[in-house]
Amino acid sequence: MTETTDGHGTHQDGAAAAAAAAAATIDRHRIAAAYEVIRPHLRVTPIVDLGGAELAPAWPAPARLTLKLEQLQHAGSFKTRGAFANLLLREIPAAGVVAASGGNHGVAVAYAAMRLGVRAKVFVPTVSSPAKIDRIRRHGADLVVEGERYADALAAAEAWAERTGALPVHAFDQEETLLGQGTLGMELAGQAPGLDTVLAAVGGGGLIGGIAAWYAGSARVVGVEPEAAPTLTAALAAGRPVDAPAGGIAADSLAPRRVGELMFPLALAHVERVILVSDEAIQRAQQALWDNLRIVAEPGGAAAFAALHSGAYRPDPEERVGIVISGGNTAAVDFG
């Protein structure tokens, strides 16, 4: 990485080197070890294999498609994996844990803390959906709504950790978080061996970073993010994590402003490319999942499917494609 022009190039290069070194240790061996620890607290979420006859003519799709239904995970999303990894692999202080979240990570941390008897404080922004806020409260966490976006909630959570000594549980930029999310890749590889491609949504990058670390070139890993929140797209263009727009229909799950430092080296090494999808494409994907399969997915949870459904990702005729349906924390179905 070349030195930047903002006067902090040397510092940034050092931080990038440290992140790359840490990311290099996030591998199959450590993911498998993390899985052994957190497995008693997880659901092994099912897959659905679909053939061409089932798909046509509803949407363009390959002959062989596998959906990983992670919206059926405890707490409604893949985030539960990273939450349990943090709470079980790190030492928890008397002050408990604190997390910032657009919604799903907060639900997951609140759920894991409830199950393990740990005190939890969760900060969410006003953009967080009422369904997610309600679930955080119902799981017993001390909830604070702070600021308009995830970055505002993160700043408040960091200040709380500094004041109280609570353990910060980062939504995506933490080794244990990446290891936990990587167990989804491990599970999918066991359930659907021989996938050619895996599509996964990108927000802060914890999910795709973990999946990429597990597959590590044995399958193509393709990121999908909203046009209104192109975090990894911006990072790849700049050669490092940078601020990006943080809006759109999936802003409560896929708009953290920038991707994590730890996942970025994993993306450089193992993510083939990133596809952008519109809010309209995400909404149509949600509708198609419900109409054709009776699968309820929140906007962020349907983003990866939107790449296929919209034609933004066009597989080869015999390509085996896995798609992560990453979350279902939304209000009751009302698609009209």
C-alpha positions in Angstrom: 0.0 0.0 0.0 1.4 3.4 -0.9 1.5 6.2 1.6 -1.6 8.3 1.7 -1.6 12.1 1.3 -3.4 12.9 4.5 -0.3 13.0 6.7 -1.0 9.6 8.3 0.3 7.3 5.6 3.0 5.6 7.7 0.5 4.9 10.5 -2.1 3.6 8.1 0.4 1.3 6.4 1.4 0.0 9.8 -2.2 -0.6 10.8 -2.8 -2.4 7.5 0.2 -4.6 8.0 -1.0 -5.5 11.5 -4.5 -6.3 10.2 -3.1 -8.5 7.4 -1.0 -10.4 9.9 -4.0 -11.0 12.1 -6.2 -11.9 9.2 -3.7 -14.5 8.1 -4.4 -16.4 11.3 -8.1 -16.6 10.6 -8.1 -20.0 8.8 -9.9 -23.3 8.6 -8.0 -24.7 11.6 -9.1 -21.9 13.9 -12.6 -21.7 12.5 -13.1 -25.5 13.1 -11.8 -25.0 16.7 -14.2 -22.2 17.3 -17.1 -24.3 15.9 -16.4 -27.0 18.5 -16.8 -24.4 21.2 -19.9 -22.7 19.9 -21.7 -25.6 18.3 -23.8 -26.5 21.4 -25.4 -23.0 21.3 -26.2 -23.0 17.5 -28.7 -24.4 15.2 -27.3 -26.2 12.2 -29.4 -24.2 9.7 -30.8 -26.1 6.8 -30.1 -25.8 3.1 -32.6 -26.0 0.2 -31.4 -27.4 -3.1 -33.3 -26.1 -6.1 -33.3 -27.4 -9.7 -34.1 -25.6 -12.9 -37.6 -27.0 -13.1 -38.5 -25.5 -9.7 -37.0 -22.1 -10.6 -38.3 -21.5 -14.1 -39.9 -19.3 -15.1 -40.0 -17.3 -11.9 -36.5 -16.0 -12.2 -33.2 -16.5 -14.0 -31.1 -19.0 -12.1 -28.7 -21.8 -12.6 -29.7 -25.5 -12.8 -28.3 -26.1 -9.4 -28.9 -23.6 -6.6 -28.4 -24.1 -2.9 -29.9 -21.7 -0.3 -28.3 -21.6 3.2 -31.2 -20.6 5.4 -29.4 -18.7 8.1 -32.4 -16.6 8.9 -33.5 -19.7 10.9 -30.5 -19.4 13.2 -31.1 -18.5 16.9 -31.8 -14.7 17.1 -32.7 -14.7 13.4 -29.4 -14.2 11.7 -25.8 -15.4 11.2 -24.7 -12.9 13.7 -25.4 -15.4 16.5 -22.3 -17.3 15.5 -20.0 -14.4 16.1 -21.7 -13.3 19.3 -21.2 -16.8 20.9 -17.6 -16.9 19.6 -16.9 -13.6 21.4 -18.6 -14.5 24.6 -17.1 -18.0 24.8 -13.6 -17.4 23.5 -12.8 -14.2 25.4 -12.7 -13.4 29.1 -15.9 -11.6 30.2 -15.4 -8.9 32.9 -17.8 -8.2 35.7 -19.1 -5.2 33.8 -20.3 -7.6 31.1 -20.3 -6.9 27.3 -21.3 -3.9 25.2 -22.1 -3.9 21.5 -23.1 -1.5 18.8 -25.3 -2.7 16.0 -27.6 -1.8 13.2 -29.9 -4.4 14.7 -29.0 -8.1 14.0 -25.7 -8.1 15.9 -27.4 -6.5 18.9 -30.1 -9.1 18.8 -27.4 -11.8 18.6 -25.3 -10.4 21.5 -28.4 -9.9 23.6 -29.5 -13.5 22.9 -26.0 -15.0 23.6 -25.7 -13.0 26.8 -29.1 -14.1 28.0 -28.3 -17.7 27.4 -24.9 -17.5 29.1 -26.0 -15.3 32.0 -23.9 -12.3 31.0 -24.8 -8.6 31.4 -25.2 -6.9 28.0 -25.6 -3.3 26.9 -26.5 -2.7 23.2 -26.4 0.6 21.3 -28.4 0.9 18.1 -29.1 3.9 15.8 -32.5 5.3 15.0 -32.4 3.5 11.6 -32.6 0.1 13.3 -35.9 -1.6 12.6 -38.6 -1.8 15.3 -38.6 -5.6 14.9 -34.9 -5.7 15.8 -35.2 -3.2 18.7 -38.0 -5.3 20.1 -36.0 -8.5 20.0 -33.1 -6.9 21.7 -35.3 -5.8 24.6 -37.0 -9.1 24.8 -33.7 -10.9 25.2 -33.0 -8.7 28.3 -30.2 -6.4 27.1 -30.0 -2.8 28.3 -30.8 -1.0 25.1 -29.9 2.5 24.1 -30.9 4.1 20.8 -28.1 6.5 19.9 -27.6 8.6 16.7 -28.8 8.1 13.2 -26.4 5.5 11.8 -24.3 2.6 13.0 -21.2 4.8 13.3 -23.0 6.9 16.0 -24.0 3.8 18.0 -20.4 2.5 17.7 -19.0 5.7 19.1 -21.4 5.5 22.0 -20.6 1.9 22.7 -16.8 2.6 22.7 -17.3 5.4 25.2 -19.3 3.1 27.4 -16.6 0.4 27.3 -14.0 3.0 28.2 -16.1 4.3 31.2 -17.2 0.9 32.6 -14.6 -1.7 31.5 -17.3 -3.7 29.6 -16.0 -6.0 26.9 -16.6 -4.5 23.4 -18.1 -7.1 21.1 -17.6 -5.7 17.6 -20.1 -6.6 14.9 -17.5 -7.5 12.3 -13.9 -6.1 13.0 -12.9 -8.7 15.7 -11.0 -12.0 15.3 -13.6 -14.0 17.2 -16.4 -12.5 15.2 -14.8 -13.5 11.9 -14.1 -17.0 13.3 -17.7 -17.4 14.4 -19.1 -16.2 11.0 -16.6 -18.5 9.3 -18.4 -21.5 10.8 -21.3 -20.8 8.4 -18.9 -21.4 5.5 -17.7 -24.6 7.2 -21.3 -25.8 7.7 -22.3 -25.0 4.1 -19.2 -26.7 2.7 -20.2 -29.9 4.6 -23.9 -29.7 3.6 -23.2 -28.8 -0.1 -19.8 -30.1 -1.1 -18.6 -29.1 -4.5 -20.1 -25.6 -4.8 -18.5 -23.6 -7.5 -19.6 -20.2 -6.1 -20.9 -18.7 -2.9 -22.8 -15.4 -2.8 -22.9 -13.5 0.4 -24.1 -10.1 1.5 -21.6 -7.5 2.6 -22.0 -4.9 5.3 -19.0 -4.6 7.5 -17.6 -7.7 6.0 -17.7 -10.2 8.9 -19.8 -12.7 7.1 -18.0 -12.7 3.8 -14.6 -12.4 5.5 -15.4 -15.6 7.5 -16.8 -17.4 4.5 -13.8 -16.4 2.4 -11.4 -17.6 5.1 -13.0 -21.0 5.1 -13.2 -21.6 1.4 -9.9 -19.9 0.7 -10.0 -20.4 -3.0 -11.8 -23.8 -3.1 -14.9 -22.0 -4.3 -15.4 -18.6 -5.8 -16.7 -16.2 -3.1 -18.7 -13.2 -4.4 -19.8 -10.3 -2.3 -23.2 -8.5 -2.8 -23.9 -5.1 -1.4 -26.5 -2.4 -2.0 -25.8 0.4 -4.4 -26.6 2.8 -1.5 -24.0 1.2 0.8 -21.0 0.1 -1.3 -18.6 -0.4 1.5 -16.4 -3.2 0.1 -16.6 -1.8 -3.4 -15.2 1.6 -2.1 -12.5 -0.2 -0.1 -11.3 -2.2 -3.1 -11.2 0.9 -5.3 -9.2 2.8 -2.7 -7.0 -0.1 -1.7 -8.0 0.1 2.0 -11.2 0.5 4.0 -12.6 3.9 3.5 -15.9 5.7 4.3 -18.7 5.0 1.9 -22.4 6.0 1.7 -24.5 4.3 4.3 -28.1 4.4 3.1 -30.7 2.3 1.4 -33.3 -0.2 2.3 -30.9 -2.5 4.1 -29.2 0.3 6.1 -29.9 -1.4 9.4 -27.8 -4.4 8.4 -25.6 -3.6 5.5 -24.5 0.1 6.0 -21.8 0.5 8.6 -19.9 3.2 6.6 -16.8 1.1 6.0 -15.6 -2.5 6.1 -13.4 -3.9 8.8 -9.7 -3.7 8.8 -9.4 -7.4 9.6 -11.7 -8.7 6.8 -10.1 -6.5 4.1 -7.0 -8.7 3.6 -9.2 -11.8 3.5 -11.3 -10.1 0.8 -8.2 -9.2 -1.2 -7.0 -12.8 -1.0 -10.2 -14.7 -1.5 -13.2 -12.6 -2.7 -13.4 -12.8 -6.4 -15.5 -9.7 -6.9 -18.3 -7.6 -5.5 -21.7 -7.0 -7.1 -23.9 -4.0 -6.4 -27.7 -4.4 -6.4 -30.4 -1.7 -6.2 -33.0 -1.4 -3.4 -35.6 -2.3 -5.9 -33.8 -5.5 -6.8 -33.6 -6.4 -3.1 -37.3 -5.8 -2.7 -38.1 -8.0 -5.7 -35.8 -10.7 -4.3 -37.7 -10.6 -1.0 -41.0 -10.9 -2.8 -39.7 -13.8 -5.0 -38.4 -15.7 -1.9 -41.8 -15.4 -0.3 -43.9 -16.1 -3.4 -42.0 -19.1 -4.6 -40.5 -20.6 -1.5 -42.3 -19.1 1.5 -39.0 -17.9 2.8 -39.1 -14.6 4.8 -35.9 -12.6 4.6 -35.2 -9.1 5.7 -33.7 -6.8 3.1 -30.1 -7.5 4.0 -30.9 -11.2 4.2 -32.2 -11.2 0.6 -29.4 -9.1 -0.9 -27.2 -12.0 -2.0 -30.2 -13.6 -3.7 -31.0 -10.3 -5.4 -27.8 -10.6 -7.3 -29.0 -13.8 -9.0 -32.7 -12.8 -9.2 -31.9 -9.5 -10.9 -29.4 -11.0 -13.3 -26.6 -9.0 -11.9 -24.8 -12.3 -11.4 -25.2 -14.7 -14.3 -24.0 -18.2 -13.6 -22.8 -20.6 -16.2 -25.3 -23.3 -17.1 -23.8 -26.1 -14.9 -22.5 -23.8 -12.2 -23.4 -24.9 -8.6 -24.2 -21.7 -6.7 -24.7 -21.3 -2.9 -26.5 -18.3 -1.6 -26.6 -17.2 2.0 -30.0 -16.0 3.2 -28.4 -14.2 6.1 -31.2 -12.8 8.2 -35.0 -12.7 8.8 -35.4 -10.1 11.6 -38.3 -8.3 10.0 -41.9 -7.5 10.8 -44.7 -10.0 10.0 -44.9 -10.7 6.3 -46.9 -8.1 4.4 -46.0 -8.2 0.8 -49.5 -7.3 -0.4 
